[in-house]
Amino acid sequence: MEENAKIRVNDLNLSIGKQKILKNINLEIPERKITIILGPSGCGKTTFLKTLNRLTDLYPEMHVTGSITIDNDDILHTHKDITLLRQKMGLLSQRPYPLPMNIYNNVAYGLRISGRKKRRFLDKRVEHYLKQANLWDEVKDRLKDPASALSIGQQQRLCLARGLAVDPDIILADEPTSALDPISSEAIEKKFVELKQQYTIVMVTHVLRQARRIADYVVFMYLGEVIEQGTAEEIFQNPQQEITKQYLKGAFN
């Protein structure tokens, strides 16, 4: 049991019709750590990530049962505004999706919709979040340029800055470096290691080298089930399940 768990998942099941996608998921995600969700393609990693911020609500065919407790609130049965709940979880996708506006407004967007519209305040906060994403020095003289003019790696860091601007507690990342070059990937990894001082980070990846570099806690999934979970040292140095051992040896992807 994780004493300082930020997220507690109990008996989580997700199905589409008769097909079970997630099966009896029970796990605890520690606060202010990097938790890596590992597993081969098609094992339910991305679907699990979507349940954490109720993106599954967008798919009426998905049936979800169980509980996901964040800060003592079961978000699957909460009466709180789902939009506010999602704002507490910044989401980075495999490919960056900047808003169709300039660099400055991509970051300011979340601040404006929460009612903070004074220019001096926005200027300071946009700079702050771009610095958090290690992007300020590269874009400070071109804030009025369209976000689409940035490189893919820069766009991903811009999306990170935009996500941070809504003051999340949790950062969800679905293979956020899969479309990036090695230098941009390294930049994102280093930034996550810094950000875990302030945020709980849950990241899906299938790159074992990456997981070994940055994971504090590891959850291994296979065919919709959690096979094994524990600290990075426990999972990488002494896995208990044979299928985990085979996966870590590269027997299947």
N, C-alpha and C positions, 0 to 999 in steps of 0.2 A: 504493500500500500504506500502511495506517495503522500507523505504528510502535507507537503505544500503543493497539492494538486490544484491547478487552475481549472481544469476541465475533467469531469468524471462522467464516463459513459457506461451505462448499465443496460444489458440485455437489448442492445440496439439491433433491430432487424429492418431490412429494407427489401421490398420485393416489387416486381413489375408483373402483374398477373400472377402466374404460378411460379415464375422464375425468381429465386432468391438471390439477391445481389450481395447483401451484407447479412451475416449469420451470427447472431448472439455475440455481438461485439461488447466486450467488457475491458475497459482500460482507463488509466488515469494519466493525464498529461501534466507534467510539473510546471510550475510557474517560473517565468523568466529563465527558461532553458530553451534549447533548440531540440525539438522532438522531430525525428525523421521517421516518416512512414515508408517502409521498404516493401518491395514485393514485385513479382513479375507483372508484365502488362496484363490488364484485364482482371486483376485480382480484387478490385473494388477500392483502390486507394483514392482516386479522384472523387468517386461517389461518396466515400466517407467524409472527405473534406467538405463537400457540398452540404452534408447534413449538419456540419458544425455551425454554419451561418444561415441555415434554413433555405438555401438555394433550391433544395428539393421541392419546396412549395411551388416552384415554377413548372413542375412536371406533375400534373394531376394523376398520371398513371402510376406514380410512385407511392407505395404504401409504407409508411414508417411507423414503427412501434419501439417502445423502450424509453429511455431518458438520457438527456445530455444536460448535465448540471454545470453551470458556469457561475461562480460567485453565489452559490446557494440558490440559484434560480434554474429550474428545469425549462430550458428554452423550447423544448418540443411542446410544452403545455403552458407556456407563459401567456399572460395577458398584456405584456408589454408590446409596444410598437415594434414590428419586425424590422422596419427601416432603421430604427435606432439601434436595434440589436446588431444588425449587419454593419452599422457604422463602427461598432466596437471591434470589428474584425476586418482589418485591411486584407484584401485578396490580391495576390499576384498570380496571373495566369501563365501558361506556357509561353504564349506570345504576348507582347505588350499591346495594350489597346488604349493609347492616349485619346483624349477627347478631341474632336475636330475643332480645335481652337489653338491659340498660341501657348507657348510654354508657360508664361506667367499665369494665364487663366486656368490651365490644367490644374495647377496647385491651388489657386484661389477659389476654384469652384466649390469645393467642400466647405470652405470657410464661409463663403457667401450664403450657401443654402442653410447654414446654421445661424444666420442672422448677423454675421460679423462682416460689415461692409465698408468700414472706414479705410480710406486708402493708405494712410500711414501705418495702420495696424496690419493691413494685408501685405504691404511691402515688407515689413519686418518678418511676418510669419512665412511668406513665400521664400524669402532668403533662408530662414531657419530650416525649413523642411528640405529645400534643395541642398543645403549643406549636410543635413542628416543623410541624404541619399548620395552624398559624394558627387554632386552634379553642379553645384553653384559655380565653381571656377570655370567650368566648361561652357556655361550658358548665360552668365551674368550680363554679358554685353549683347545678348540676342534674345531677350525675354519676349519680344514681340514677334519673333519668328514662329511659324506654325510648328507644332510638336512633331508633325510628320516629317519635318526636315532633319530631325535627329537620327542618329544611327540606331539600330535595333537595341544595342546595349544601353545607349543613352535613354531611349524610350522606356526601357524596362525600369531604369532608375527613376525616371520621371513618374512612372506609374507608382513606384514605391513612395516617392515624395507625396503624390496625390493621396495615396492610402494613409500615410502618416498624418496628413493634414486634418483628418476627421477625428484625431485623438483616439485611436483604437487601443485596446488592451492586448489584443491578439493579432498576430500577423499570420495569415494562411497563405502558403505558397505552393502552387501546383507545378512542379518541375520548372521553376522560374528561370533556370539557366539553359534549358534544353535547346533554345533557338539562338543562343549567344556564342560568340567566339570565346576562346580560353581567357583572354584578358578581361573581358566584360564579366565572364562567369566568376573569375577570381574576385573582382570588385564586389559583386553581389554577395559572395560567400563572406568576405571580410566584413562587409557592412552588417550582415546578419549576426556575426559574432559580436560586433559592437552593440547592436540594437537589443540583444538579449538582456542587457543590463536594465532595460526599461520595458521590454515587451516579452510576452510568451509567443514563441514562434513554432508553428507546426508546418512542416515542409514535406511534400511528397517528392521522392526522387527514385530513380532506378540505377543511379550511378553510385556504385559501391565506394569508389575512391572519394567521392564528394561526401558521402555519409560518414566515412571514417574521419575525414578532415574536420567536420564541424558539429557532428551529433553529440548531444549530451545524453539523450534518451532515444531508444530505438523501438519501433513497433514493426514487427514483420508480419505481413498479411499474405495469405494464399487462398485462392478460390473463395474470397468473401469472408474469410475467418481470420481472427488474430491468432497466429500460431505461437508467437512468443513476443515478450516485451521486457525491457529492462534497461539499465544504463548502457551506454555505448560500450563500456569496458566489458560488461557481462555478456552482451550479445556478440561482440566481435571476438572476444578472447575465449569465451566458454559457453557457446550456445548449447541449449539443452535438448532441442528437438533435431532429429536427423534431417528433416526437410530444410530447416534453417541452415544446418551445416552444409548441405548440398548447394543451397542458394549462394551462400557466402564463398563457396569454392568456385562459383561461376558455372555450375552444372546446368542451369537454365536461367532465362531472362524473363 
